[in-house]
Amino acid sequence: MATKKKSNFSFKGQTASDAQRQQKAASSYGYLTLPKGLSVFAPEPGGKVKFEIVPYTVTDPHHPDRNEENGTAVKGNPWYKRPFKLHRNVGSSNDVTICPTSIGKKCPICEYRTKKIRAQAEKEETDALKASFRNLYLVIPKDHKKFEEEVHLFDISQYNFQALLNEELQENPANENFPSLDEGKTLRVRFESKTIGGSQPFAQASRIDFDERDEQYEWSMLDDNPSLDDLLTIPTYDELHAKFFEVDDEEKGGKIKKVKDDDDEDEDEDEDDEPKKSVRRKPVKKAPAKEEDDDDEDDDDDDDDEDEPPARKKKTLPAKKKPAKDDDDDDEDDEDEDDEPVKKKPKGKTKEGECPSGYKFGIDTERYEECADCEVWDECLEAKRKRRK
């Protein structure tokens, strides 16, 4: 059959844009956007590796580790890691996406999880909505058969690497200068092979040693290292809301129309899907539970912004009991048991200016699960803000 000719057809504006789309897709690594030439470092489960962590220049003024008082992770200064949060199984396509709270923005999934917790939904349901903690690093592998001795991107859960690194640094602060370019250390790391529920094996650090480097680097290297802050592909509130709630693209009155959700039928009518103006909810006084145990349905959303008590209660939950380890999901092949080990609450009455969960008052605000319903959250946040001034 002869092809019908179309007159006045032009490929202008099509081939160039398609080439740009392909180039952008090629540089994309899931929820990250990698600059040209930057490869990903992935340690093998059950293996031993040596690498050096090198710093990058912070570009995000709201870096999660930022501390104005001592210059930590302040914009323009060098720092060695980029923490962020991740949501899994988002929407019908089960996407993996970065939580907007990673850059200090509101997240519709975290808000929805808070509503579920306050409505006393099942723990399994609320855990599925929980954001997991991860970190990005720039590393230079040493004496490795697979990876060249050049800068690579290392992406791993908080629990599977940084948690152990924190313990090592607390036990031996003399190693804290390990990321320095001209005075740094080489890390020798043993990674165990772990699985969760029949998942593919993933690597979890079980031992970290610090060695003197064979040679150091020039600080001019910092100019060539990519900024880890710029590699995160973070959706807007509306984009993530539309994906999570499976809404249409159409907008009415400037507000995205939400698909009806059976669990929302008893919520306030004013509860639309835009972020609330309040920075943080105030702690809600709860009636004492009648059961002997209390399990943790008010566990960890440090990003919730709701202040109203639930319209109804489905059941009374047992008392808050913190699991020793979070086995929600997995990553590096999907390992996500990456919440840092939780410290025990100090016994006795909490003193003024002291964290009731044993963390650093005015420093660790919003970093741990207990922050979600902490009775001194407002005071802790105010103390943190004063430190940053």
C-alpha positions as CSV (number, residue, x, y, z in Angstrom):
1,M,0.0,0.0,0.0
2,A,1.4,3.4,-1.0
3,T,2.1,5.8,1.8
4,K,0.1,9.0,1.5
5,K,2.3,12.0,1.2
6,K,1.9,14.9,3.7
7,S,2.8,18.3,2.4
8,N,4.5,21.0,4.5
9,F,5.6,18.5,7.2
10,S,8.7,19.5,9.2
11,F,10.9,17.6,11.7
12,K,12.0,20.9,13.2
13,G,11.6,20.9,17.0
14,Q,11.1,17.1,17.1
15,T,14.4,15.4,16.4
16,A,16.4,17.8,18.7
17,S,13.9,17.5,21.5
18,D,13.9,13.7,21.2
19,A,17.7,13.6,21.3
20,Q,17.5,15.8,24.5
21,R,15.0,13.3,26.0
22,Q,17.2,10.4,25.3
23,Q,20.2,12.1,26.8
24,K,18.3,13.0,29.9
25,A,17.0,9.4,30.2
26,A,20.5,8.0,29.8
27,S,21.8,10.1,32.7
28,S,19.0,9.1,35.0
29,Y,19.6,6.4,37.7
30,G,16.2,5.8,39.3
31,Y,15.6,8.6,41.7
32,L,19.0,10.2,40.9
33,T,20.3,12.2,38.0
34,L,24.0,11.5,37.4
35,P,26.4,13.8,35.7
36,K,28.3,12.5,32.7
37,G,31.1,10.2,33.7
38,L,30.0,9.5,37.3
39,S,29.7,5.7,37.9
40,V,27.9,4.0,40.8
41,F,29.8,2.0,43.4
42,A,28.0,-1.1,44.7
43,P,29.8,-3.4,47.2
44,E,29.0,-7.1,46.9
45,P,27.1,-8.8,49.8
46,G,29.6,-10.8,51.8
47,G,32.6,-9.0,50.5
48,K,35.4,-6.8,51.9
49,V,36.3,-3.5,50.2
50,K,38.6,-0.5,50.7
51,F,37.5,2.9,49.7
52,E,38.0,6.6,50.5
53,I,35.1,8.9,51.1
54,V,35.8,12.4,49.7
55,P,33.8,15.6,50.3
56,Y,31.7,17.7,48.0
57,T,30.6,21.4,48.2
58,V,27.1,21.8,49.8
59,T,24.7,23.7,47.6
60,D,21.4,23.1,49.5
61,P,20.8,25.9,52.1
62,H,18.5,23.4,53.9
63,H,20.9,20.4,54.1
64,P,19.6,17.9,56.7
65,D,22.9,17.9,58.5
66,R,23.2,21.7,58.6
67,N,24.5,23.3,61.8
68,E,25.3,27.0,61.5
69,E,27.0,27.0,64.9
70,N,30.0,24.8,63.9
71,G,29.7,25.2,60.1
72,T,28.5,21.6,59.4
73,A,26.9,21.1,56.0
74,V,26.4,24.9,55.5
75,K,26.0,26.0,52.0
76,G,29.4,26.6,50.4
77,N,31.3,24.4,52.9
78,P,32.6,20.8,52.2
79,W,30.7,17.9,53.6
80,Y,30.9,14.1,53.2
81,K,27.3,12.8,52.9
82,R,23.9,13.7,51.7
83,P,21.0,12.2,53.7
84,F,17.6,11.9,52.1
85,K,14.3,10.0,52.5
86,L,12.7,7.5,50.1
87,H,9.2,6.3,49.5
88,R,8.6,2.9,47.8
89,N,5.7,1.4,45.9
90,V,4.1,4.7,45.1
91,G,1.1,4.6,42.8
92,S,-0.1,1.8,40.6
93,S,3.4,1.5,39.0
94,N,5.0,1.0,42.4
95,D,7.5,3.8,41.8
96,V,10.4,4.6,44.1
97,T,10.6,8.4,44.8
98,I,12.4,10.8,47.0
99,C,10.4,12.3,49.9
100,P,10.1,16.1,49.5
101,T,10.9,16.4,53.2
102,S,14.5,15.7,52.1
103,I,14.7,19.4,51.1
104,G,12.4,20.7,53.8
105,K,9.2,20.6,51.8
106,K,5.8,19.0,52.7
107,C,5.1,15.5,51.5
108,P,1.5,14.3,50.7
109,I,2.4,10.7,51.6
110,C,3.8,11.6,55.0
111,E,0.7,13.7,55.7
112,Y,-1.5,10.8,54.6
113,R,0.4,8.4,56.9
114,T,0.0,10.8,59.8
115,K,-3.8,10.8,59.2
116,K,-3.7,7.0,59.2
117,I,-1.7,6.8,62.4
118,R,-4.1,9.3,64.1
119,A,-7.0,7.2,62.9
120,Q,-5.3,4.2,64.5
121,A,-4.9,2.2,61.3
122,E,-3.1,-1.1,61.3
123,K,0.7,-0.9,61.8
124,E,1.3,-2.8,58.6
125,E,-0.5,-0.2,56.6
126,T,1.2,2.8,58.2
127,D,4.7,1.1,57.9
128,A,4.2,0.7,54.2
129,L,3.8,4.5,53.9
130,K,6.9,5.3,56.0
131,A,9.9,7.0,54.3
132,S,13.2,5.2,54.7
133,F,16.5,7.0,55.4
134,R,19.4,6.8,53.0
135,N,22.7,8.6,52.3
136,L,24.8,9.5,49.2
137,Y,28.6,9.5,49.3
138,L,31.4,10.2,46.9
139,V,33.9,7.3,47.2
140,I,37.2,6.2,45.5
141,P,37.5,2.4,45.5
142,K,41.0,1.1,46.3
143,D,42.5,-2.1,44.9
144,H,39.2,-3.3,43.5
145,K,39.0,-5.6,40.5
146,K,35.7,-4.2,39.3
147,F,35.9,-0.5,40.1
148,E,38.5,2.0,38.9
149,E,40.3,4.3,41.4
150,E,38.2,7.3,40.6
151,V,35.3,9.1,42.1
152,H,32.1,7.0,42.3
153,L,28.6,7.5,43.7
154,F,27.8,5.3,46.7
155,D,24.0,5.1,47.6
156,I,23.1,3.0,50.7
157,S,20.6,2.9,53.5
158,Q,21.3,4.6,56.8
159,Y,21.0,1.3,58.7
160,N,23.3,-0.6,56.4
161,F,26.3,1.7,56.6
162,Q,26.1,5.1,58.3
163,A,24.7,3.7,61.6
164,L,27.8,1.5,62.0
165,L,30.1,4.4,60.9
166,N,28.5,6.6,63.6
167,E,29.3,4.0,66.3
168,E,32.9,3.7,65.1
169,L,33.4,7.5,65.2
170,Q,31.8,7.8,68.7
171,E,34.2,5.1,70.0
172,N,37.2,6.6,68.3
173,P,36.9,10.3,67.6
174,A,40.5,10.4,66.4
175,N,39.2,9.0,63.0
176,E,36.6,11.8,62.5
177,N,38.8,13.5,59.9
178,F,38.5,10.5,57.6
179,P,36.8,12.5,54.7
180,S,39.5,15.2,54.6
181,L,41.2,15.5,51.2
182,D,44.7,16.1,52.6
183,E,44.4,14.3,56.0
184,G,41.9,11.6,55.4
185,K,41.8,7.9,56.0
186,T,41.1,4.8,54.0
187,L,38.1,2.7,55.1
188,R,38.3,-1.0,55.2
189,V,34.7,-2.3,55.3
190,R,33.3,-5.8,55.6
191,F,29.8,-6.2,54.2
192,E,27.6,-9.1,55.3
193,S,25.1,-10.7,53.0
194,K,21.6,-10.1,54.3
195,T,18.1,-11.0,53.0
196,I,14.6,-10.1,54.1
197,G,11.6,-12.3,53.4
198,G,13.2,-14.1,50.5
199,S,14.6,-10.9,48.9
200,Q,17.8,-10.8,46.8
201,P,20.9,-10.5,49.1
202,F,22.0,-7.0,49.9
203,A,25.2,-5.7,51.6
204,Q,25.2,-4.5,55.2
205,A,28.4,-3.2,56.8
206,S,29.4,-5.3,59.8
207,R,32.9,-3.9,60.4
208,I,34.7,-0.6,59.6
209,D,38.5,-0.1,60.1
210,F,40.4,3.1,59.4
211,D,43.9,3.0,57.7
212,E,46.4,5.7,56.9
213,R,46.1,6.6,53.2
214,D,48.9,5.7,50.8
215,E,48.6,9.2,49.4
216,Q,46.4,12.3,50.0
217,Y,44.6,14.6,47.6
218,E,44.7,18.3,46.7
219,W,41.9,20.4,47.9
220,S,41.4,21.6,44.3
221,M,39.8,18.2,43.8
222,L,36.7,19.7,45.5
223,D,36.1,21.9,42.5
224,D,35.7,18.8,40.3
225,N,33.5,16.7,42.6
226,P,29.8,16.9,41.8
227,S,27.4,18.2,44.4
228,L,25.4,15.4,45.9
229,D,22.6,17.9,46.7
230,D,22.1,18.3,42.9
231,L,21.8,14.6,42.1
232,L,18.4,14.1,43.9
233,T,15.4,14.0,41.6
234,I,12.6,15.3,43.9
235,P,9.0,15.6,42.8
236,T,6.9,18.6,43.7
237,Y,4.1,18.2,46.2
238,D,1.4,18.2,43.4
239,E,3.3,15.7,41.3
240,L,3.8,13.3,44.1
241,H,0.2,13.8,45.3
242,A,-1.1,13.0,41.8
243,K,1.0,9.8,41.5
244,F,0.2,8.6,45.0
245,F,-3.6,9.2,44.9
246,E,-3.9,8.3,41.2
247,V,-5.6,11.6,40.3
248,D,-6.3,13.1,36.9
249,D,-4.2,15.9,35.5
250,E,-7.1,18.3,35.4
251,E,-7.2,21.0,38.0
252,K,-10.1,23.0,39.3
253,G,-9.8,26.3,41.0
254,G,-6.1,25.8,41.2
255,K,-6.5,22.7,43.4
256,I,-5.9,19.2,42.2
257,K,-9.0,17.1,42.5
258,K,-8.5,14.0,44.6
259,V,-9.8,10.6,43.8
260,K,-12.3,9.5,46.5
261,D,-10.6,7.4,49.2
262,D,-12.8,5.3,51.5
263,D,-10.6,6.1,54.4
264,D,-11.2,9.8,54.1
265,E,-15.0,9.7,54.4
266,D,-14.9,10.7,58.1
267,E,-12.2,13.3,57.8
268,D,-12.9,17.1,58.0
269,E,-14.4,18.5,54.9
270,D,-11.7,21.2,54.8
271,E,-9.0,18.5,54.6
272,D,-8.0,19.0,51.0
273,D,-4.7,17.9,49.5
274,E,-2.7,21.1,49.8
275,P,0.0,21.3,52.4
276,K,-1.1,22.9,55.7
277,K,0.3,26.2,56.7
278,S,1.2,25.1,60.2
279,V,4.9,24.1,60.5
280,R,4.2,21.3,63.0
281,R,1.3,19.8,64.9
282,K,1.2,20.2,68.6
283,P,1.3,17.0,70.6
284,V,-2.2,15.5,71.2
285,K,-3.1,14.5,74.6
286,K,-4.2,10.9,74.5
287,A,-6.4,9.0,76.9
288,P,-4.4,6.3,78.8
289,A,-4.7,2.9,77.1
290,K,-6.6,0.2,79.0
291,E,-4.5,-2.6,77.7
292,E,-1.2,-3.8,79.3
293,D,0.8,-3.2,76.2
294,D,0.9,-0.2,73.9
295,D,2.3,-0.7,70.3
296,D,3.7,2.1,68.2
297,E,1.1,3.5,65.9
298,D,2.2,7.0,66.7
299,D,5.7,6.0,65.9
300,D,7.7,8.1,63.5
301,D,6.4,10.6,61.1
302,D,8.7,13.5,61.7
303,D,7.0,15.2,58.7
304,D,3.3,15.3,59.9
305,D,1.4,18.5,59.9
306,E,-2.0,17.6,61.1
307,D,-3.4,19.0,64.3
308,E,-6.9,17.6,64.7
309,P,-7.6,14.4,66.6
310,P,-9.1,11.6,64.4
311,A,-12.8,11.8,63.7
312,R,-13.2,8.3,64.9
313,K,-11.3,5.4,66.5
314,K,-11.2,2.0,65.0
315,K,-9.6,0.3,67.9
316,T,-7.4,0.8,70.9
317,L,-3.8,0.1,70.3
318,P,-1.3,-1.5,72.6
319,A,1.5,0.6,74.3
320,K,4.3,1.9,72.3
321,K,7.0,-0.7,71.9
322,K,9.9,0.0,69.7
323,P,11.1,-2.8,67.5
324,A,14.8,-3.5,67.8
325,K,15.1,-3.3,64.0
326,D,13.0,-2.1,61.2
327,D,12.5,-4.8,58.6
328,D,10.0,-3.0,56.4
329,D,11.7,-3.3,53.1
330,D,15.0,-3.9,51.6
331,D,17.4,-2.2,49.3
332,E,20.5,-2.4,47.3
333,D,18.2,-4.8,45.7
334,D,15.5,-3.3,47.9
335,E,17.0,-3.1,51.3
336,D,15.2,-0.7,53.5
337,E,15.6,-1.7,57.1
338,D,17.4,1.6,57.3
339,D,16.2,3.3,60.4
340,E,19.1,3.9,62.8
341,P,19.0,1.9,66.0
342,V,16.8,3.6,68.5
343,K,18.2,4.7,71.8
344,K,16.3,3.8,75.0
345,K,14.4,6.4,76.9
346,P,16.2,7.7,79.9
347,K,14.5,6.7,83.2
348,G,13.0,9.2,85.5
349,K,11.6,12.6,84.9
350,T,13.0,14.5,81.9
351,K,14.8,17.7,82.8
352,E,14.3,21.0,81.0
353,G,16.4,21.1,77.8
354,E,16.7,17.4,77.7
355,C,15.4,14.9,75.1
356,P,13.0,12.4,76.7
357,S,14.2,9.7,74.2
358,G,17.9,10.1,74.9
359,Y,18.8,12.0,71.7
360,K,20.4,15.5,71.5
361,F,18.0,18.2,72.5
362,G,17.9,21.0,69.9
363,I,20.1,19.0,67.5
364,D,18.3,15.8,66.5
365,T,14.9,17.4,66.0
366,E,12.8,15.5,63.4
367,R,15.4,12.8,62.8
368,Y,13.9,10.0,64.8
369,E,10.6,8.2,65.1
370,E,10.0,9.4,68.6
371,C,10.0,13.0,67.4
372,A,6.5,12.5,65.9
373,D,4.7,12.6,69.2
374,C,7.3,14.1,71.5
375,E,5.9,16.3,74.2
376,V,8.8,18.7,74.0
377,W,9.0,18.9,70.2
378,D,8.2,22.6,70.0
379,E,10.9,23.5,72.6
380,C,13.4,21.3,70.8
381,L,12.6,22.8,67.4
382,E,12.9,26.3,68.8
383,A,16.3,25.4,70.4
384,K,17.5,24.1,67.0
385,R,16.4,27.3,65.3
386,K,18.3,29.4,67.8
387,R,21.4,27.3,67.2
388,R,21.3,28.0,63.5
389,K,21.0,31.8,63.8
